[in-house]
Amino acid sequence: MRTAVVRVVIDAEGELDVQAYDDGIRCLREQGLEIVASPGERLPPRGREIELIVSDTDLAERAQGYALLCETAFGRPAYLGVITYISRGTDDDVVGVLAGFGIDGQVERTVGGRYDLVTVTVRAEDMRRVPESRLHTALEAALNCEVEIVVA
């Protein structure tokens, strides 16, 4: 399962005081959320956001729910920022990248010599919709290893 970093802007105007901010962070952590956030005493003056680290297969459908949790915790409007993904170089990361392009594929990893080679086999009809160079770049960035795409 892919791990996402969901950024949520919780105080765009910089109106929360340190105590309210710390209370909101504590509330979210008590709900079991993993959060990356600046310490309260080091808040920027505006555009304050936090990062939620989530493993969620239905993120597209549930992302707005994370913003609503933040609204409740901080008592003020919150909205989604940029969502990115953490890559650990696993085969699950390959599947996640392929899913991001709306395609399926088979993954084979070969370990030999000094480098790993990941061979990804995809259907020809899927590659009509996705530029191979774009897919190749995304896979190499996610895996940090050599990638070969086989169109079958």
C-alpha positions as CSV (number, residue, x, y, z in Angstrom):
1,M,0.0,0.0,0.0
2,R,1.3,3.4,-0.9
3,T,2.0,6.0,1.8
4,A,0.8,9.5,1.1
5,V,1.7,12.9,2.5
6,V,-1.5,14.8,2.7
7,R,-0.8,18.5,3.3
8,V,-3.6,20.5,4.9
9,V,-3.6,24.2,5.3
10,I,-5.0,24.8,8.8
11,D,-4.4,28.5,9.3
12,A,-3.8,30.4,6.1
13,E,-4.1,33.8,7.8
14,G,-1.9,33.0,10.8
15,E,-4.6,33.7,13.4
16,L,-4.2,30.6,15.7
17,D,-2.2,31.1,18.8
18,V,0.4,28.6,19.9
19,Q,-1.9,26.9,22.5
20,A,-4.8,26.4,20.0
21,Y,-2.3,25.0,17.5
22,D,-0.7,22.6,19.9
23,D,-4.2,21.5,21.1
24,G,-5.2,20.8,17.5
25,I,-2.1,18.7,16.8
26,R,-2.7,16.8,20.0
27,C,-6.3,16.2,19.1
28,L,-5.3,14.7,15.7
29,R,-2.6,12.5,17.2
30,E,-5.1,11.2,19.8
31,Q,-7.2,10.0,16.8
32,G,-4.2,7.9,15.6
33,L,-3.0,10.2,12.8
34,E,0.7,10.5,12.1
35,I,1.5,14.2,11.7
36,V,4.5,16.2,10.7
37,A,4.2,19.8,11.9
38,S,6.3,22.7,13.0
39,P,6.6,23.2,16.8
40,G,4.0,25.7,18.0
41,E,6.7,28.2,19.0
42,R,8.1,28.2,15.5
43,L,4.9,28.8,13.4
44,P,5.3,30.9,10.3
45,P,3.2,34.1,10.3
46,R,0.9,32.8,7.5
47,G,0.1,29.8,5.3
48,R,0.4,27.3,8.2
49,E,0.0,23.7,7.1
50,I,0.5,20.3,8.6
51,E,1.3,17.0,6.9
52,L,-0.6,13.9,7.6
53,I,1.2,10.6,6.8
54,V,-1.4,8.1,5.7
55,S,-1.6,4.7,4.1
56,D,-4.9,4.8,2.3
57,T,-6.0,2.9,-0.8
58,D,-9.0,5.2,-1.4
59,L,-7.2,8.5,-0.8
60,A,-8.8,10.2,-3.8
61,E,-12.2,9.6,-2.1
62,R,-11.2,10.2,1.5
63,A,-8.7,13.1,1.2
64,Q,-11.3,15.8,1.9
65,G,-12.2,13.9,5.1
66,Y,-8.7,14.6,6.4
67,A,-9.3,18.3,5.9
68,L,-12.6,18.0,7.8
69,L,-10.8,16.3,10.7
70,C,-8.4,19.3,10.8
71,E,-11.3,21.8,10.8
72,T,-12.7,20.0,13.8
73,A,-9.4,19.8,15.6
74,F,-8.4,23.4,15.0
75,G,-11.8,25.0,15.1
76,R,-11.3,26.9,11.8
77,P,-11.5,26.3,8.1
78,A,-8.9,24.0,6.6
79,Y,-8.3,22.9,3.1
80,L,-6.2,20.4,1.2
81,G,-2.9,21.3,-0.1
82,V,-0.6,19.2,-2.3
83,I,-0.7,15.4,-1.9
84,T,2.5,13.5,-2.6
85,Y,3.7,10.0,-2.0
86,I,6.6,8.5,-0.1
87,S,8.5,5.9,-2.0
88,R,10.4,3.1,-0.4
89,G,11.4,1.5,-3.7
90,T,9.1,-1.5,-3.3
91,D,7.0,-3.3,-5.8
92,D,4.0,-1.8,-4.1
93,D,5.4,1.6,-5.2
94,V,5.4,0.3,-8.8
95,V,1.8,-0.7,-8.5
96,G,0.9,2.7,-7.0
97,V,2.6,4.6,-9.8
98,L,0.8,2.4,-12.4
99,A,-2.5,3.0,-10.7
100,G,-1.8,6.8,-10.8
101,F,-1.7,6.5,-14.6
102,G,-4.8,4.3,-14.6
103,I,-3.0,1.2,-15.8
104,D,-2.2,-2.3,-14.5
105,G,1.0,-4.2,-14.9
106,Q,3.2,-7.0,-13.8
107,V,6.4,-6.4,-11.9
108,E,9.6,-8.5,-11.9
109,R,12.7,-7.5,-9.9
110,T,16.1,-8.8,-10.8
111,V,19.0,-8.3,-8.4
112,G,22.3,-8.7,-10.0
113,G,25.7,-7.1,-9.9
114,R,25.6,-3.6,-8.3
115,Y,22.1,-2.6,-9.5
116,D,18.5,-3.8,-9.3
117,L,16.5,-3.9,-12.5
118,V,12.7,-3.7,-12.3
119,T,10.9,-5.0,-15.4
120,V,7.3,-3.7,-15.7
121,T,5.1,-5.4,-18.2
122,V,2.0,-3.4,-19.4
123,R,-0.6,-3.9,-22.0
124,A,-0.2,-2.2,-25.4
125,E,-3.7,-0.6,-25.2
126,D,-2.7,1.1,-21.9
127,M,0.4,2.5,-23.5
128,R,-1.7,4.2,-26.2
129,R,-3.0,6.6,-23.4
130,V,0.3,7.1,-21.5
131,P,3.6,8.3,-23.0
132,E,6.2,5.7,-22.2
133,S,8.8,8.2,-21.3
134,R,6.5,9.8,-18.7
135,L,5.8,6.4,-17.2
136,H,9.4,5.4,-17.2
137,T,10.5,8.7,-15.5
138,A,7.8,8.2,-12.8
139,L,8.8,4.6,-12.1
140,E,12.5,5.4,-11.9
141,A,11.9,8.3,-9.6
142,A,9.7,6.1,-7.3
143,L,12.1,3.2,-7.3
144,N,15.5,4.9,-7.6
145,C,16.7,2.0,-9.8
146,E,16.8,1.0,-13.4
147,V,13.4,0.3,-15.0
148,E,12.6,-1.5,-18.1
149,I,9.1,-1.3,-19.6
150,V,7.8,-4.2,-21.7
151,V,4.7,-3.6,-23.8
152,A,2.8,-6.9,-24.3
